Every structure is written in structure tokens, then in C-alpha cells.
């Protein structure tokens, strides 16, 4: 599973661990991503998305269809990357 949110585009960032003596070593900041299933009413199917917590809030605010269309318009989401579930 890639560590990218399909709605907001959040992904892994790099930075430094800084010790008490100010010694710096590289580290990764992983986003809080998880997989979630949604029923897409407009297309009459179940889909599975990899979302961050902020992406879930975006879907709750805008609705699934509008959030997917805006993510595609921004170039974050490609509809071929959506997992379609047969249920």
C-alpha cells in the first residue's frame, strides 16, 4: 500500500531527527493513511480508497462524488487507480 492519500495528495515527507546535542539524522514523516470502502451512489458501485484523516473529512464535507472530481481536476487522483469492489 502506498502512503499517499488519493483525495488530498498527502504523502511521505522527509526531515531530521534532532538529538539533545543537535546531531541530525534523516527520518520519514508518514501520513495517517488507511483504506476505506465507500458506496458511490452516482456510479452504483462500491469502491476502496486510500485516505488520510483529512481526506475523510473532505469527503464528509463535500460528498464522495464532488471530492473525487476535485481530486481528479487537481491531478491527484486517476480514476483507473480506484479499486472497484464486487459485492
N, CA, C and O atoms as CSV, one atom per row, in Angstrom:
chain,resi,resn,atom,element,x,y,z
A,1,UNK,N,N,0.842,-1.176,0.000
A,1,UNK,CA,C,0.000,0.000,0.000
A,1,UNK,C,C,0.886,1.239,0.000
A,1,UNK,O,O,1.756,1.387,0.858
A,2,UNK,N,N,0.664,2.126,-0.964
A,2,UNK,CA,C,1.457,3.346,-0.990
A,2,UNK,C,C,0.954,4.301,0.083
A,2,UNK,O,O,-0.215,4.260,0.466
A,3,UNK,N,N,1.825,5.139,0.552
A,3,UNK,CA,C,1.487,6.066,1.630
A,3,UNK,C,C,1.057,7.410,1.060
A,3,UNK,O,O,1.563,8.457,1.462
A,4,UNK,N,N,0.110,7.369,0.110
A,4,UNK,CA,C,-0.427,8.581,-0.494
A,4,UNK,C,C,-1.928,8.605,-0.302
A,4,UNK,O,O,-2.601,7.584,-0.439
A,5,UNK,N,N,-2.449,9.783,0.019
A,5,UNK,CA,C,-3.898,9.952,0.108
A,5,UNK,C,C,-4.419,10.236,-1.296
A,5,UNK,O,O,-3.877,11.091,-1.996
A,6,UNK,N,N,-5.463,9.529,-1.714
A,6,UNK,CA,C,-6.000,9.694,-3.063
A,6,UNK,C,C,-6.894,10.920,-3.192
A,6,UNK,O,O,-7.249,11.297,-4.309
A,7,UNK,N,N,-7.266,11.549,-2.091
A,7,UNK,CA,C,-8.122,12.732,-2.135
A,7,UNK,C,C,-7.308,14.012,-1.954
A,7,UNK,O,O,-7.466,14.954,-2.731
A,8,UNK,N,N,-6.445,14.060,-0.947
A,8,UNK,CA,C,-5.700,15.290,-0.657
A,8,UNK,C,C,-4.301,15.291,-1.251
A,8,UNK,O,O,-3.704,16.359,-1.393
A,9,UNK,N,N,-3.763,14.139,-1.602
A,9,UNK,CA,C,-2.425,14.073,-2.171
A,9,UNK,C,C,-1.307,14.060,-1.146
A,9,UNK,O,O,-0.136,14.155,-1.514
A,10,UNK,N,N,-1.641,13.944,0.128
A,10,UNK,CA,C,-0.602,13.890,1.156
A,10,UNK,C,C,0.258,12.657,0.961
A,10,UNK,O,O,-0.243,11.578,0.644
A,11,UNK,N,N,1.579,12.828,1.157
A,11,UNK,CA,C,2.493,11.704,1.014
A,11,UNK,C,C,3.630,11.828,2.015
A,11,UNK,O,O,3.704,12.794,2.774
A,12,UNK,N,N,4.510,10.844,2.008
A,12,UNK,CA,C,5.609,10.804,2.951
A,12,UNK,C,C,6.535,12.003,2.758
A,12,UNK,O,O,6.904,12.346,1.635
A,13,UNK,N,N,6.905,12.638,3.883
A,13,UNK,CA,C,7.858,13.743,3.855
A,13,UNK,C,C,9.130,13.305,4.560
A,13,UNK,O,O,9.105,12.380,5.372
A,14,UNK,N,N,10.235,13.958,4.259
A,14,UNK,CA,C,11.480,13.650,4.940
A,14,UNK,C,C,11.876,14.826,5.813
A,14,UNK,O,O,11.499,15.969,5.556
A,15,UNK,N,N,12.640,14.525,6.844
A,15,UNK,CA,C,13.097,15.552,7.764
A,15,UNK,C,C,14.260,15.029,8.572
A,15,UNK,O,O,14.945,14.094,8.158
A,16,UNK,N,N,14.482,15.622,9.709
A,16,UNK,CA,C,15.597,15.243,10.566
A,16,UNK,C,C,15.125,14.897,11.965
A,16,UNK,O,O,14.227,15.542,12.506
A,17,UNK,N,N,15.738,13.871,12.550
A,17,UNK,CA,C,15.673,13.667,13.987
A,17,UNK,C,C,16.749,14.556,14.581
A,17,UNK,O,O,17.891,14.522,14.125
A,18,UNK,N,N,16.420,15.337,15.570
A,18,UNK,CA,C,17.403,16.221,16.185
A,18,UNK,C,C,17.554,15.798,17.639
A,18,UNK,O,O,16.605,15.867,18.420
A,19,UNK,N,N,18.760,15.360,17.991
A,19,UNK,CA,C,19.009,14.915,19.359
A,19,UNK,C,C,19.278,16.118,20.265
A,19,UNK,O,O,19.323,17.260,19.807
A,20,UNK,N,N,19.452,15.843,21.540
A,20,UNK,CA,C,19.724,16.900,22.511
A,20,UNK,C,C,21.021,17.634,22.176
A,20,UNK,O,O,21.153,18.830,22.434
A,21,UNK,N,N,21.974,16.906,21.599
A,21,UNK,CA,C,23.250,17.524,21.227
A,21,UNK,C,C,23.195,18.158,19.835
A,21,UNK,O,O,24.228,18.544,19.287
A,22,UNK,N,N,21.996,18.266,19.265
A,22,UNK,CA,C,21.743,18.862,17.946
A,22,UNK,C,C,22.299,18.044,16.791
A,22,UNK,O,O,22.475,18.571,15.692
A,23,UNK,N,N,22.576,16.780,17.017
A,23,UNK,CA,C,23.022,15.898,15.941
A,23,UNK,C,C,21.799,15.522,15.101
A,23,UNK,O,O,20.759,15.153,15.647
A,24,UNK,N,N,21.923,15.616,13.780
A,24,UNK,CA,C,20.779,15.392,12.903
A,24,UNK,C,C,20.948,14.104,12.098
A,24,UNK,O,O,22.003,13.848,11.518
A,25,UNK,N,N,19.886,13.303,12.078
A,25,UNK,CA,C,19.832,12.103,11.249
A,25,UNK,C,C,18.509,12.133,10.488
A,25,UNK,O,O,17.510,12.660,10.978
A,26,UNK,N,N,18.515,11.566,9.294
A,26,UNK,CA,C,17.320,11.586,8.453
A,26,UNK,C,C,16.223,10.700,9.017
A,26,UNK,O,O,16.491,9.673,9.640
A,27,UNK,N,N,14.983,11.114,8.787
A,27,UNK,CA,C,13.814,10.325,9.171
A,27,UNK,C,C,12.678,10.607,8.196
A,27,UNK,O,O,12.758,11.518,7.372
A,28,UNK,N,N,11.618,9.808,8.305
A,28,UNK,CA,C,10.439,9.984,7.456
A,28,UNK,C,C,9.246,10.360,8.316
A,28,UNK,O,O,9.089,9.873,9.436
A,29,UNK,N,N,8.412,11.230,7.780
A,29,UNK,CA,C,7.138,11.571,8.395
A,29,UNK,C,C,6.051,10.924,7.549
A,29,UNK,O,O,5.761,11.385,6.445
A,30,UNK,N,N,5.450,9.857,8.062
A,30,UNK,CA,C,4.413,9.128,7.328
A,30,UNK,C,C,3.046,9.763,7.592
A,30,UNK,O,O,2.739,10.087,8.739
A,31,UNK,N,N,2.220,9.949,6.561
A,31,UNK,CA,C,0.867,10.455,6.792
A,31,UNK,C,C,-0.012,9.360,7.381
A,31,UNK,O,O,0.277,8.171,7.245
A,32,UNK,N,N,-1.081,9.776,8.034
A,32,UNK,CA,C,-2.024,8.848,8.648
A,32,UNK,C,C,-2.988,8.352,7.574
A,32,UNK,O,O,-4.087,8.887,7.427
A,33,UNK,N,N,-2.572,7.317,6.814
A,33,UNK,CA,C,-3.414,6.807,5.738
A,33,UNK,C,C,-3.961,5.426,6.084
A,33,UNK,O,O,-3.330,4.651,6.802
A,34,UNK,N,N,-5.138,5.141,5.561
A,34,UNK,CA,C,-5.802,3.868,5.766
A,34,UNK,C,C,-6.711,3.615,4.574
A,34,UNK,O,O,-7.002,4.534,3.808
A,35,UNK,N,N,-7.158,2.381,4.413
A,35,UNK,CA,C,-8.076,2.065,3.324
A,35,UNK,C,C,-9.500,2.072,3.858
A,35,UNK,O,O,-9.761,1.629,4.976
A,36,UNK,N,N,-10.407,2.577,3.051
A,36,UNK,CA,C,-11.802,2.666,3.449
A,36,UNK,C,C,-12.685,2.375,2.247
A,36,UNK,O,O,-12.382,2.787,1.128
A,37,UNK,N,N,-13.782,1.659,2.487
A,37,UNK,CA,C,-14.738,1.350,1.433
A,37,UNK,C,C,-15.871,2.371,1.451
A,37,UNK,O,O,-16.342,2.774,2.515
A,38,UNK,N,N,-16.301,2.784,0.261
A,38,UNK,CA,C,-17.406,3.713,0.105
A,38,UNK,C,C,-18.366,3.181,-0.941
A,38,UNK,O,O,-17.960,2.501,-1.884
A,39,UNK,N,N,-19.644,3.493,-0.768
A,39,UNK,CA,C,-20.631,3.200,-1.796
A,39,UNK,C,C,-20.812,4.468,-2.619
A,39,UNK,O,O,-21.270,5.488,-2.104
A,40,UNK,N,N,-20.454,4.404,-3.893
A,40,UNK,CA,C,-20.546,5.538,-4.804
A,40,UNK,C,C,-21.915,5.484,-5.478
A,40,UNK,O,O,-22.125,4.705,-6.408
A,41,UNK,N,N,-22.837,6.311,-5.007
A,41,UNK,CA,C,-24.233,6.259,-5.432
A,41,UNK,C,C,-24.378,6.599,-6.914
A,41,UNK,O,O,-25.142,5.945,-7.624
A,42,UNK,N,N,-23.661,7.604,-7.385
A,42,UNK,CA,C,-23.795,8.048,-8.773
A,42,UNK,C,C,-23.400,6.964,-9.771
A,42,UNK,O,O,-23.973,6.884,-10.858
A,43,UNK,N,N,-22.426,6.129,-9.410
A,43,UNK,CA,C,-21.971,5.051,-10.287
A,43,UNK,C,C,-22.541,3.690,-9.880
A,43,UNK,O,O,-22.321,2.700,-10.576
A,44,UNK,N,N,-23.265,3.630,-8.770
A,44,UNK,CA,C,-23.911,2.417,-8.266
A,44,UNK,C,C,-22.901,1.279,-8.062
A,44,UNK,O,O,-23.090,0.170,-8.563
A,45,UNK,N,N,-21.815,1.575,-7.310
A,45,UNK,CA,C,-20.809,0.552,-7.039
A,45,UNK,C,C,-20.045,0.880,-5.758
A,45,UNK,O,O,-20.046,2.018,-5.287
A,46,UNK,N,N,-19.396,-0.139,-5.210
A,46,UNK,CA,C,-18.527,0.020,-4.051
A,46,UNK,C,C,-17.106,0.260,-4.541
A,46,UNK,O,O,-16.642,-0.396,-5.474
A,47,UNK,N,N,-16.415,1.213,-3.902
A,47,UNK,CA,C,-15.021,1.492,-4.232
A,47,UNK,C,C,-14.194,1.495,-2.952
A,47,UNK,O,O,-14.723,1.670,-1.854
A,48,UNK,N,N,-12.909,1.302,-3.111
A,48,UNK,CA,C,-11.987,1.324,-1.979
A,48,UNK,C,C,-10.937,2.394,-2.238
A,48,UNK,O,O,-10.301,2.401,-3.292
A,49,UNK,N,N,-10.753,3.301,-1.276
A,49,UNK,CA,C,-9.808,4.396,-1.409
A,49,UNK,C,C,-8.775,4.342,-0.298
A,49,UNK,O,O,-9.060,3.856,0.797
A,50,UNK,N,N,-7.578,4.840,-0.573
A,50,UNK,CA,C,-6.557,5.042,0.439
A,50,UNK,C,C,-6.638,6.505,0.845
A,50,UNK,O,O,-6.369,7.395,0.038
A,51,UNK,N,N,-7.010,6.754,2.105
A,51,UNK,CA,C,-7.304,8.107,2.568
A,51,UNK,C,C,-6.465,8.477,3.775
A,51,UNK,O,O,-6.044,7.619,4.549
A,52,UNK,N,N,-6.231,9.778,3.919
A,52,UNK,CA,C,-5.720,10.306,5.175
A,52,UNK,C,C,-6.927,10.743,6.000
A,52,UNK,O,O,-8.054,10.766,5.504
A,53,UNK,N,N,-6.685,11.085,7.246
A,53,UNK,CA,C,-7.776,11.548,8.098
A,53,UNK,C,C,-8.377,12.835,7.534
A,53,UNK,O,O,-9.588,13.042,7.604
A,54,UNK,N,N,-7.541,13.681,6.984
A,54,UNK,CA,C,-8.040,14.911,6.375
A,54,UNK,C,C,-8.861,14.628,5.123
A,54,UNK,O,O,-9.839,15.327,4.857
A,55,UNK,N,N,-8.479,13.616,4.353
A,55,UNK,CA,C,-9.242,13.229,3.171
A,55,UNK,C,C,-10.629,12.726,3.529
A,55,UNK,O,O,-11.592,12.977,2.805
A,56,UNK,N,N,-10.732,12.017,4.644
A,56,UNK,CA,C,-12.033,11.536,5.112
A,56,UNK,C,C,-12.926,12.708,5.499
A,56,UNK,O,O,-14.124,12.700,5.216
A,57,UNK,N,N,-12.352,13.702,6.136
A,57,UNK,CA,C,-13.123,14.894,6.498
A,57,UNK,C,C,-13.566,15.652,5.252
A,57,UNK,O,O,-14.659,16.219,5.226
A,58,UNK,N,N,-12.730,15.665,4.227
A,58,UNK,CA,C,-13.088,16.317,2.969
A,58,UNK,C,C,-14.279,15.625,2.320
A,58,UNK,O,O,-15.188,16.284,1.815
A,59,UNK,N,N,-14.273,14.286,2.333
A,59,UNK,CA,C,-15.401,13.537,1.772
A,59,UNK,C,C,-16.670,13.783,2.576
A,59,UNK,O,O,-17.750,13.913,2.001
A,60,UNK,N,N,-16.554,13.848,3.895
A,60,UNK,CA,C,-17.726,14.131,4.730
A,60,UNK,C,C,-18.296,15.518,4.444
A,60,UNK,O,O,-19.509,15.719,4.495
A,61,UNK,N,N,-17.421,16.469,4.145
A,61,UNK,CA,C,-17.860,17.840,3.908
A,61,UNK,C,C,-18.451,18.030,2.515
A,61,UNK,O,O,-19.524,18.615,2.371
A,62,UNK,N,N,-17.757,17.540,1.493
A,62,UNK,CA,C,-18.165,17.796,0.108
A,62,UNK,C,C,-19.053,16.716,-0.490
A,62,UNK,O,O,-19.848,16.986,-1.390
A,63,UNK,N,N,-18.919,15.506,0.006
A,63,UNK,CA,C,-19.579,14.371,-0.617
A,63,UNK,C,C,-18.581,13.612,-1.470
A,63,UNK,O,O,-17.613,14.189,-1.964
A,64,UNK,N,N,-18.813,12.324,-1.642
A,64,UNK,CA,C,-17.854,11.468,-2.335
A,64,UNK,C,C,-17.668,11.872,-3.794
A,64,UNK,O,O,-16.533,11.985,-4.257
A,65,UNK,N,N,-18.744,12.089,-4.517
A,65,UNK,CA,C,-18.646,12.381,-5.944
A,65,UNK,C,C,-17.882,13.678,-6.198
A,65,UNK,O,O,-17.000,13.718,-7.057
A,66,UNK,N,N,-18.208,14.718,-5.473
A,66,UNK,CA,C,-17.540,16.009,-5.664
A,66,UNK,C,C,-16.071,15.945,-5.246
A,66,UNK,O,O,-15.215,16.540,-5.901
A,67,UNK,N,N,-15.772,15.225,-4.156
A,67,UNK,CA,C,-14.384,15.107,-3.706
A,67,UNK,C,C,-13.542,14.358,-4.735
A,67,UNK,O,O,-12.398,14.733,-4.991
A,68,UNK,N,N,-14.099,13.305,-5.326
A,68,UNK,CA,C,-13.369,12.561,-6.353
A,68,UNK,C,C,-13.130,13.413,-7.596
A,68,UNK,O,O,-12.043,13.379,-8.174
A,69,UNK,N,N,-14.138,14.174,-8.008
A,69,UNK,CA,C,-13.991,15.020,-9.199
A,69,UNK,C,C,-12.975,16.135,-8.967
A,69,UNK,O,O,-12.201,16.456,-9.869
A,70,UNK,N,N,-12.963,16.731,-7.772
A,70,UNK,CA,C,-11.993,17.788,-7.487
A,70,UNK,C,C,-10.577,17.227,-7.395
A,70,UNK,O,O,-9.628,17.884,-7.822
A,71,UNK,N,N,-10.421,16.018,-6.843
A,71,UNK,CA,C,-9.095,15.394,-6.775
A,71,UNK,C,C,-8.583,15.076,-8.172
A,71,UNK,O,O,-7.388,15.202,-8.439
A,72,UNK,N,N,-9.482,14.662,-9.069
A,72,UNK,CA,C,-9.069,14.389,-10.450
A,72,UNK,C,C,-8.701,15.684,-11.172
A,72,UNK,O,O,-7.742,15.722,-11.942
A,73,UNK,N,N,-9.460,16.730,-10.920
A,73,UNK,CA,C,-9.190,18.013,-11.560
A,73,UNK,C,C,-7.828,18.577,-11.134
A,73,UNK,O,O,-7.130,19.195,-11.938
A,74,UNK,N,N,-7.455,18.361,-9.870
A,74,UNK,CA,C,-6.159,18.830,-9.369
A,74,UNK,C,C,-5.003,17.930,-9.805
A,74,UNK,O,O,-3.840,18.288,-9.620
A,75,UNK,N,N,-5.310,16.768,-10.379
A,75,UNK,CA,C,-4.271,15.858,-10.836
A,75,UNK,C,C,-3.787,14.891,-9.769
A,75,UNK,O,O,-2.773,14.220,-9.960
A,76,UNK,N,N,-4.485,14.807,-8.663
A,76,UNK,CA,C,-4.098,13.922,-7.563
A,76,UNK,C,C,-4.577,12.498,-7.819
A,76,UNK,O,O,-3.856,11.538,-7.544
A,77,UNK,N,N,-5.777,12.362,-8.340
A,77,UNK,CA,C,-6.423,11.062,-8.494
A,77,UNK,C,C,-6.614,10.751,-9.966
A,77,UNK,O,O,-6.981,11.618,-10.759
A,78,UNK,N,N,-6.357,9.490,-10.319
A,78,UNK,CA,C,-6.682,8.994,-11.647
A,78,UNK,C,C,-7.723,7.899,-11.441
A,78,UNK,O,O,-7.517,7.014,-10.610
A,79,UNK,N,N,-8.819,7.935,-12.163
A,79,UNK,CA,C,-9.913,7.002,-11.924
A,79,UNK,C,C,-9.519,5.552,-12.159
A,79,UNK,O,O,-10.195,4.648,-11.667
A,80,UNK,N,N,-8.441,5.305,-12.900
A,80,UNK,CA,C,-8.001,3.915,-13.076
A,80,UNK,C,C,-7.346,3.369,-11.809
A,80,UNK,O,O,-7.173,2.157,-11.684
A,81,UNK,N,N,-6.977,4.245,-10.861
A,81,UNK,CA,C,-6.366,3.812,-9.606
A,81,UNK,C,C,-7.396,3.412,-8.548
A,81,UNK,O,O,-7.026,2.857,-7.514
A,82,UNK,N,N,-8.657,3.680,-8.784
A,82,UNK,CA,C,-9.708,3.345,-7.831
A,82,UNK,C,C,-9.978,1.842,-7.885
A,82,UNK,O,O,-10.162,1.272,-8.960
A,83,UNK,N,N,-9.999,1.218,-6.725
A,83,UNK,CA,C,-10.298,-0.210,-6.642
A,83,UNK,C,C,-11.806,-0.370,-6.572
A,83,UNK,O,O,-12.451,0.157,-5.665
A,84,UNK,N,N,-12.368,-1.095,-7.528
A,84,UNK,CA,C,-13.808,-1.359,-7.566
A,84,UNK,C,C,-14.046,-2.710,-6.910
A,84,UNK,O,O,-13.428,-3.708,-7.280
A,85,UNK,N,N,-14.948,-2.734,-5.934
A,85,UNK,CA,C,-15.258,-3.961,-5.195
A,85,UNK,C,C,-16.535,-4.570,-5.725
A,85,UNK,O,O,-17.520,-3.867,-5.950
A,86,UNK,N,N,-16.521,-5.850,-5.922
A,86,UNK,CA,C,-17.726,-6.562,-6.365
A,86,UNK,C,C,-18.430,-7.140,-5.158
A,86,UNK,O,O,-17.968,-8.116,-4.568
A,87,UNK,N,N,-19.550,-6.539,-4.790
A,87,UNK,CA,C,-20.311,-7.032,-3.626
A,87,UNK,C,C,-21.750,-7.176,-3.967
A,87,UNK,O,O,-22.548,-7.577,-3.120
